[in-house]
Amino acid sequence: MIVLLTPFHMSIPTQTFLQVRQALLHKQEIALIDVREENIFAQAHPLFAANLSLGRITAQARSRIPRLDTPVVLYDNGEGWAQKAVQKFHQLGYTYVALLEGGLGGWKASGGELFQDVNVPSKAFGELVAAQRHTPSLSAQEVRALLDTQADVVVLDVRRFDEYHTMSIPNGISVPGAELVLRASTLAPDPATRIIVNCAGRTRSIIGAQSLVNAGIDNPVFALRNGTIGWKLAGQMLDQGASRRFPDVSDDQRVVASQQARSVADRAGVQRAYHTDVVQLLAETSRTTYRFDVRIPQEYALGHLPGFASAPGGQLVQETDVSMPVRGARAVLADLDGVRANMTASWLAQMGWEVWVIDGVQAADLCESSVLPDTVPTNSNRYRRPYEGTDNPVEAMQAYLNWEYGLVAQLERDGTHGFKVI
């Protein structure tokens, strides 16, 4: 291990590319943190790097990296921000903070694979799922033809509601990802009805469609190939300001969906506990334990288990690098019916996480309430996703799709992902 000296003569340990890689391969806890701004981070970074810019460390580090003795490895690309970040982490009480030897350049020089964009572990995993499971899909033109001929079809949009409200497929209904298995039979009670699952690009539609397939839904299920990006590239119009939301489900449908979701989670190796057992998990001070309520934010705000943060399941699977930057940590998920927690857990387990579902949660257990979480923040240093908004250049959208198509090959070159698709 090399030790660097700061201008304040404080020695800072360093971690080499090989040391970080070994920690990832052995599923040891590590938080590899890129302290640059998000728009710079999105240009190139390691697969499991999480972005926590220098200016956000004080506000966000304790919630995102809850255990103070977590191995934290910081890097930049020679700007000098990482050394300043070390001081901030020390001031917050973190006891093991190191610099990545050589920073981003050292990672690349050592043979490390570099990835573009954000939420890359999830997006790469989605592409692997599609490649291995051959998730059924239809093109924008095919879906447009079904809608034009008034075929027996429903379009379910699995993004956050605010994304759906901004732009959506005509006649699409907002059903955020983890809600699909719970709500699909209500929205398509005839097993002959074709279900089309869409997002903005590829990942959430692939995961959503495959969730229904994995759960054994009777209906024919398809992902809208390339989502709203593909729709726009095909020259087709999107709706704006839509507000169609899923209806409630019957008790009988909830029971069936719970059984379906639990079966999928069991196949994925999800572990189980009761909410009273969480205390024992938290008592293991050598492990980081994330706790998430995966229902929609409105349900969470009305009441949730104490200490559980809001992380709607579809977004949690999409943004593991944001919600769980400590790779090798474990996650404990809760809901009120087992459907959303089990489906979300099934995907996290396939992504290499140790994940537990809290069984037997009752309404009386949801004794903590809170205000709704903030929506996605906007600032000048935030990376503008090519699938956001309605004014993205055609070239940027096509380049984004081309990048996604290449992610499986990048995973193979990187070799640290540990994904296992059931």
KATASUL-V67335 format. One record per pair of residues at least 24 apart in sequence whose ideal C-beta (glycine too) atoms are under 10 Angstrom apart, sorted by the first residue. I is the first residue (numbers start at 1). J is the second residue. Records with the same first field share a line. If there is no record, write none. Layout:
I = J / J
This chain:
1 = 98 / 101
2 = 98 / 99 / 101 / 102
3 = 98 / 99
4 = 83 / 86 / 98 / 99 / 101
5 = 83
6 = 83 / 84 / 86 / 87 / 99
7 = 83
8 = 83 / 87
10 = 83 / 86 / 87 / 90
12 = 74 / 82 / 83 / 86 / 87 / 90 / 97 / 98 / 99
13 = 71 / 73 / 86 / 96 / 97 / 98 / 99 / 101
14 = 73 / 75 / 98 / 99 / 100 / 101 / 102 / 106
15 = 71 / 72 / 73 / 74 / 75 / 96 / 98 / 99 / 100 / 101
16 = 73 / 98 / 100 / 101 / 102 / 106 / 107 / 110
17 = 46 / 100 / 101 / 102 / 106 / 107 / 108 / 109 / 110 / 111 / 112
18 = 101 / 110 / 111 / 112
19 = 71 / 73 / 98 / 100 / 101
20 = 46 / 48 / 49 / 71 / 73 / 75 / 98 / 100 / 101 / 107 / 110 / 112 / 327 / 416
21 = 46 / 48 / 107 / 110 / 111 / 112 / 414 / 415 / 416
22 = 416
23 = 48 / 71 / 73 / 327 / 328 / 416
24 = 48 / 327 / 328 / 352 / 414 / 415 / 416 / 417 / 418
25 = 415 / 416 / 417 / 418
26 = 328 / 418
27 = 327 / 328 / 329 / 352 / 353 / 354 / 418
28 = 71 / 327 / 328
29 = 65 / 67 / 69 / 70 / 71 / 72 / 286 / 287 / 288 / 326 / 327 / 328 / 329 / 330
30 = 70 / 71 / 72 / 73 / 98 / 325 / 326 / 327 / 328 / 329
31 = 61 / 64 / 65 / 67 / 70 / 71 / 72 / 73 / 74 / 89 / 94 / 97 / 288 / 324 / 325 / 326 / 327 / 328 / 329
32 = 71 / 72 / 73 / 74 / 75 / 100 / 107 / 321 / 325 / 326 / 327
33 = 57 / 61 / 64 / 65 / 72 / 73 / 74 / 75 / 76 / 82 / 85 / 89 / 97 / 100 / 325 / 326
34 = 74 / 75 / 76 / 77 / 81 / 82 / 85 / 100 / 103 / 104 / 321
35 = 74 / 75 / 76 / 79 / 81 / 82 / 83 / 84 / 85 / 86 / 88 / 89
36 = 75 / 76 / 77 / 79 / 81 / 82 / 85 / 104 / 381
37 = 81 / 379 / 380 / 381 / 382 / 383
38 = 118 / 379 / 381 / 382 / 383 / 384
39 = 118 / 379 / 380 / 381 / 382 / 383 / 384
40 = 76 / 77 / 79 / 104 / 381 / 383
41 = 76 / 77 / 104 / 116 / 117 / 118 / 381 / 383
42 = 115 / 116 / 117 / 118 / 119 / 120 / 382 / 383 / 384 / 385
43 = 77 / 104 / 114 / 115 / 116 / 117 / 383
44 = 77 / 104 / 107 / 108 / 114 / 115 / 116 / 117
45 = 75 / 77 / 104 / 107 / 114 / 115 / 116 / 117 / 118 / 120 / 321
46 = 75 / 100 / 104 / 107 / 108 / 112 / 113 / 114 / 115 / 120 / 414 / 416
47 = 112 / 113 / 114 / 115 / 120 / 121 / 124 / 321 / 327 / 407 / 410 / 411 / 414 / 415 / 416 / 417
48 = 115 / 120 / 121 / 320 / 321 / 325 / 327 / 328 / 352 / 414 / 416 / 417 / 418
49 = 73 / 75 / 100 / 104 / 107 / 114 / 115 / 120 / 121 / 321 / 325 / 327
50 = 118 / 121 / 320 / 321 / 322 / 323 / 324 / 325 / 326 / 327
51 = 118 / 321 / 322 / 325 / 383
52 = 85 / 88 / 89 / 322 / 325
53 = 81 / 85 / 379 / 381
54 = 79 / 80 / 81 / 82 / 84 / 85 / 88
55 = 81 / 85 / 88 / 379 / 381
56 = 88 / 377 / 379 / 381
57 = 84 / 85 / 87 / 88 / 89 / 91 / 92 / 94
58 = 88 / 89 / 91 / 92
60 = 322 / 325
61 = 85 / 88 / 89 / 92 / 93 / 94 / 325
62 = 92 / 93 / 94
63 = 290 / 309 / 323
64 = 290 / 321 / 322 / 323 / 324 / 325 / 326
65 = 89 / 92 / 94 / 288 / 324 / 325 / 326 / 329
66 = 282 / 288 / 289 / 290 / 291 / 326 / 329
67 = 94 / 95 / 285 / 286 / 287 / 288 / 289 / 326 / 329
68 = 92 / 93 / 94 / 95 / 96 / 285
69 = 93 / 94 / 95 / 96 / 285 / 286 / 288
70 = 94 / 95 / 96 / 97 / 287 / 288 / 325 / 326 / 328 / 329
71 = 95 / 96 / 97 / 98 / 326 / 328
72 = 96 / 97 / 98 / 325 / 326
73 = 97 / 98 / 99 / 100 / 101
74 = 98 / 99 / 100 / 103
75 = 99 / 100 / 101 / 102 / 103 / 104 / 105 / 106 / 107
76 = 100 / 103 / 104 / 105
77 = 103 / 104 / 105 / 106 / 107 / 108
78 = 102 / 103 / 104 / 105 / 106
79 = 103 / 104
111 = 413
112 = 413 / 414 / 416
113 = 410 / 411 / 412 / 413 / 414 / 415 / 416
114 = 410 / 414
115 = 403 / 407 / 410 / 411 / 414
116 = 399 / 400 / 403 / 406 / 407 / 410
117 = 383 / 385 / 386 / 400 / 403 / 404 / 407
118 = 319 / 321 / 322 / 382 / 383 / 385
119 = 203 / 315 / 317 / 318 / 319 / 320 / 321 / 322 / 385
120 = 320 / 321 / 403 / 407 / 410 / 411
121 = 318 / 319 / 320 / 321 / 324 / 327 / 351 / 352 / 407 / 411 / 417 / 419
122 = 203 / 204 / 207 / 315 / 316 / 317 / 318 / 319 / 320 / 321 / 322 / 347 / 348 / 351
123 = 201 / 202 / 203 / 204 / 206 / 318 / 400 / 403 / 404 / 407
124 = 203 / 351 / 404 / 406 / 407 / 408 / 409 / 410 / 411 / 414 / 417 / 419
125 = 203 / 206 / 207 / 317 / 318 / 320 / 347 / 348 / 350 / 351 / 352 / 407 / 408 / 411 / 417 / 419 / 421
126 = 199 / 201 / 202 / 203 / 204 / 205 / 206 / 207 / 208 / 210 / 223 / 317 / 318 / 347 / 404 / 407
127 = 202 / 203 / 206 / 404 / 405 / 406 / 407 / 408 / 409 / 410 / 411
128 = 206 / 350 / 351 / 407 / 408 / 411 / 412 / 417 / 419 / 420 / 421
129 = 203 / 206 / 207 / 209 / 210 / 214 / 347 / 350 / 351 / 408 / 419 / 421 / 422
130 = 202 / 203 / 205 / 206 / 207 / 209 / 210 / 223 / 225 / 404 / 405 / 408 / 421
131 = 206 / 407 / 408 / 411 / 421
132 = 408 / 419 / 420 / 421 / 422
133 = 206 / 209 / 210 / 213 / 214 / 421 / 422
134 = 210
135 = 197 / 202 / 205 / 206 / 207 / 208 / 209 / 210 / 213 / 221 / 222 / 223 / 225
136 = 194 / 197 / 209 / 210 / 212 / 213 / 220 / 221 / 222 / 223 / 225
137 = 196 / 197 / 202 / 205 / 206 / 209 / 221 / 222 / 223 / 224 / 225 / 226 / 230
138 = 194 / 196 / 198 / 222 / 223 / 224 / 225 / 230
139 = 222 / 224 / 225 / 226 / 230 / 231 / 234
140 = 169 / 198 / 224 / 225 / 226 / 227 / 228 / 229 / 230 / 231 / 232 / 233 / 234 / 235 / 236
141 = 225 / 230 / 231 / 234 / 235 / 236
142 = 196 / 222 / 224 / 225 / 234
143 = 169 / 170 / 194 / 196 / 198 / 222 / 224 / 225 / 230 / 231 / 234 / 236
144 = 169 / 170 / 231 / 234 / 235 / 236 / 237
146 = 194 / 196 / 222
147 = 171 / 172 / 196 / 236
151 = 193 / 194
152 = 188 / 190 / 192 / 193 / 194 / 219 / 220
153 = 188 / 193 / 194 / 195 / 196 / 219 / 220 / 222
154 = 184 / 187 / 188 / 190 / 193 / 194 / 195 / 196 / 197 / 219
155 = 187 / 194 / 195 / 196 / 197 / 198 / 224 / 244
156 = 180 / 183 / 184 / 187 / 188 / 195 / 196 / 197 / 198 / 205 / 208 / 209 / 212 / 221 / 224 / 246
157 = 196 / 197 / 198 / 199 / 200 / 204 / 205 / 208 / 224 / 227 / 228 / 242 / 244
158 = 197 / 198 / 199 / 200 / 203 / 204 / 205 / 206 / 207 / 208 / 209 / 211 / 223 / 227 / 314 / 315 / 318
159 = 198 / 199 / 200 / 201 / 204 / 205 / 208 / 227 / 228 / 314 / 315 / 318 / 387
160 = 199 / 204 / 296 / 297 / 312 / 314 / 315 / 318 / 375 / 376
161 = 242 / 243 / 245 / 296 / 297 / 298 / 312 / 375
162 = 375 / 376
163 = 199 / 200 / 204 / 228 / 315 / 376 / 385 / 387 / 388 / 389
164 = 198 / 199 / 200 / 228 / 239 / 242 / 243 / 244 / 245
165 = 239 / 240 / 241 / 242 / 243 / 244
166 = 200 / 228 / 238 / 239 / 240 / 241 / 242 / 388 / 389 / 390
167 = 200 / 228 / 231 / 232 / 237 / 238 / 239 / 240 / 241 / 242 / 387 / 388 / 389 / 390
168 = 198 / 200 / 228 / 231 / 238 / 239 / 240 / 241 / 242 / 243 / 244
169 = 196 / 198 / 224 / 227 / 228 / 231 / 236 / 237 / 238 / 239 / 242
170 = 231 / 236 / 237 / 238 / 239 / 242
171 = 196 / 239 / 242 / 244
172 = 196 / 197 / 198 / 224 / 228 / 238 / 239 / 242 / 244
173 = 242 / 244 / 245 / 246 / 247
174 = 242 / 243 / 244 / 245 / 246
175 = 208 / 244 / 245 / 246 / 314
176 = 204 / 208 / 245 / 246 / 295 / 296 / 297 / 312 / 313 / 314 / 315 / 340
177 = 203 / 204 / 205 / 207 / 208 / 211 / 294 / 312 / 313 / 314 / 315 / 316 / 317 / 318 / 340 / 343 / 344 / 347
178 = 207 / 208 / 211 / 261 / 294 / 295 / 296 / 311 / 312 / 313 / 314 / 315 / 316 / 317 / 333 / 335 / 339 / 340 / 341 / 342 / 343 / 344 / 345 / 347
179 = 208 / 245 / 246 / 249 / 257 / 294 / 295 / 296 / 312 / 313 / 314 / 339 / 340 / 343
180 = 207 / 208 / 209 / 211 / 212 / 215 / 217 / 221 / 246 / 257 / 313 / 314 / 339 / 340 / 343
181 = 208 / 211 / 212 / 214 / 215 / 216 / 217 / 256 / 257 / 258 / 260 / 261 / 264 / 339 / 340 / 342 / 343 / 346
182 = 215 / 246 / 249 / 253 / 254 / 256 / 257 / 258 / 260 / 261 / 295 / 335 / 337 / 338 / 339 / 340 / 343
183 = 245 / 246 / 247 / 248 / 249 / 253 / 257 / 339
184 = 208 / 211 / 212 / 215 / 217 / 218 / 219 / 221 / 246 / 249 / 253 / 257 / 260
185 = 212 / 217 / 218 / 219 / 249 / 250 / 252 / 253 / 254 / 256 / 257 / 260
186 = 246 / 247 / 248 / 249 / 250 / 253 / 254 / 257
187 = 219 / 246 / 247 / 249
188 = 212 / 217 / 218 / 219 / 220 / 221
189 = 219 / 253
190 = 218 / 219
191 = 217 / 218 / 219 / 220
192 = 218 / 219 / 220
193 = 218 / 219 / 220
194 = 219 / 220 / 221 / 222
195 = 219 / 220 / 221 / 222 / 223
196 = 220 / 221 / 222 / 223 / 224
197 = 221 / 222 / 223 / 224 / 227
198 = 222 / 223 / 224 / 225 / 226 / 227 / 228 / 230 / 231
199 = 223 / 224 / 226 / 227 / 228 / 229 / 314 / 318 / 387
200 = 226 / 227 / 228 / 229 / 230 / 231 / 232 / 385 / 386 / 387 / 388 / 389 / 392 / 397 / 400
201 = 226 / 227 / 228 / 229 / 230 / 385 / 386 / 387 / 397 / 400 / 401 / 404
202 = 226 / 227 / 229 / 230 / 387 / 400 / 401 / 404 / 405 / 407
203 = 227 / 314 / 317 / 318 / 387 / 404 / 407
204 = 314 / 315 / 317 / 318
205 = 230
206 = 404
207 = 314 / 317 / 318 / 343 / 344 / 347
208 = 314 / 317 / 343
210 = 347 / 421 / 422
211 = 260 / 261 / 264 / 313 / 314 / 317 / 343 / 344 / 346 / 347
212 = 260 / 343
213 = 264
214 = 260 / 261 / 263 / 264 / 265 / 267 / 268 / 343 / 346 / 347 / 422
215 = 256 / 257 / 259 / 260 / 261 / 262 / 263 / 264 / 339 / 342 / 343 / 346
216 = 259 / 260 / 263 / 264
217 = 257 / 260
225 = 401
226 = 387 / 397 / 398 / 400 / 401 / 404 / 405
227 = 387 / 401
228 = 387 / 388 / 390 / 392 / 397
229 = 386 / 387 / 392 / 394 / 396 / 397 / 398 / 400 / 401 / 404
230 = 397 / 398 / 401
232 = 387 / 390 / 392 / 394 / 397
233 = 394 / 397 / 398 / 401
235 = 394
238 = 390
240 = 390
245 = 296
246 = 296
249 = 337 / 339
251 = 337
253 = 339
254 = 336 / 337 / 338 / 339
255 = 337 / 338 / 339
256 = 339
257 = 337 / 338 / 339 / 340 / 342 / 343
258 = 335 / 337 / 338 / 339 / 340 / 341 / 342
259 = 338 / 339 / 342
260 = 339 / 342 / 343
261 = 335 / 337 / 338 / 339 / 340 / 341 / 342 / 343 / 344 / 345 / 346 / 357
262 = 338 / 339 / 341 / 342 / 343 / 345 / 346 / 357 / 359
263 = 342 / 346
264 = 342 / 343 / 345 / 346 / 347 / 349 / 422
265 = 333 / 338 / 339 / 341 / 342 / 343 / 344 / 345 / 346 / 347 / 348 / 349 / 355 / 357
266 = 342 / 346 / 357
267 = 346 / 349 / 350 / 422
268 = 342 / 343 / 345 / 346 / 347 / 348 / 349 / 350 / 351 / 355 / 420 / 421 / 422
269 = 345 / 346 / 349 / 350 / 354 / 355 / 420 / 422
270 = 333 / 341 / 342 / 343 / 344 / 345 / 346 / 347 / 348 / 349 / 350 / 353 / 354 / 355 / 356 / 357
271 = 330 / 332 / 345 / 349 / 354 / 355 / 356 / 357
272 = 342 / 345 / 356 / 357 / 358 / 359 / 360
273 = 332 / 356 / 357 / 358 / 359 / 360
274 = 358 / 359 / 360 / 361 / 365
275 = 305 / 306 / 307 / 308 / 332 / 334 / 358 / 359 / 360 / 361 / 362 / 365 / 366
276 = 358 / 360 / 365
277 = 332 / 356 / 358 / 359
278 = 305 / 306 / 307 / 308 / 332 / 334 / 356 / 358
279 = 307
281 = 330 / 332 / 356
282 = 307 / 332
284 = 330
287 = 326 / 328 / 329 / 330 / 354
288 = 324 / 325 / 326 / 327 / 328 / 329 / 330 / 331
289 = 326 / 329 / 330 / 331 / 332 / 354 / 356
290 = 316 / 320 / 323 / 324 / 325 / 326 / 329 / 330 / 331 / 332 / 333 / 348 / 353 / 355
291 = 330 / 331 / 332 / 333 / 334 / 356 / 358
292 = 316 / 323 / 324 / 331 / 332 / 333 / 334 / 335 / 341 / 344 / 345 / 348 / 355
293 = 333 / 334 / 335 / 336 / 340 / 341 / 358 / 361 / 366 / 368
294 = 331 / 333 / 334 / 335 / 339 / 340 / 341 / 342 / 343 / 344 / 345 / 348 / 357
295 = 334 / 335 / 336 / 337 / 339 / 340 / 341 / 366
296 = 335 / 340 / 372
297 = 370 / 371 / 372 / 373 / 374 / 375
298 = 372
299 = 335 / 336 / 340 / 366
300 = 334 / 335 / 366 / 368 / 369 / 370 / 372 / 373
301 = 369 / 370 / 371 / 372 / 373
302 = 363 / 366 / 369 / 370
303 = 336 / 363 / 364 / 365 / 366 / 367 / 368 / 369 / 370
304 = 334 / 335 / 336 / 361 / 365 / 366 / 367 / 368 / 369 / 370
305 = 332 / 334 / 335 / 336 / 358 / 361 / 365 / 366 / 367 / 368
306 = 365 / 366 / 367 / 368
307 = 332 / 368
308 = 332 / 333 / 334 / 358 / 366 / 368
309 = 370 / 373
310 = 370 / 372 / 373
311 = 344 / 373
312 = 340 / 344 / 373
313 = 339 / 340 / 341 / 342 / 343 / 344 / 345 / 347 / 348
314 = 340 / 343 / 344 / 347
315 = 344 / 376
316 = 340 / 344 / 345 / 347 / 348
317 = 343 / 344 / 345 / 346 / 347 / 348 / 350 / 351
318 = 347
320 = 347 / 348 / 351 / 352 / 353
323 = 348
324 = 348 / 351 / 353 / 355
327 = 352 / 353 / 416 / 418
328 = 352 / 353 / 354 / 418
329 = 353 / 354
330 = 354 / 355 / 356
331 = 355 / 356 / 357
332 = 356 / 357 / 358
333 = 357 / 358
334 = 358 / 359 / 361 / 365 / 366
335 = 361 / 366
336 = 361 / 362 / 363 / 365 / 366
337 = 361
346 = 422
347 = 421 / 422
349 = 420 / 422
350 = 418 / 419 / 420 / 421 / 422
351 = 417 / 418 / 419 / 420 / 421
352 = 416 / 417 / 418 / 419 / 420
353 = 418
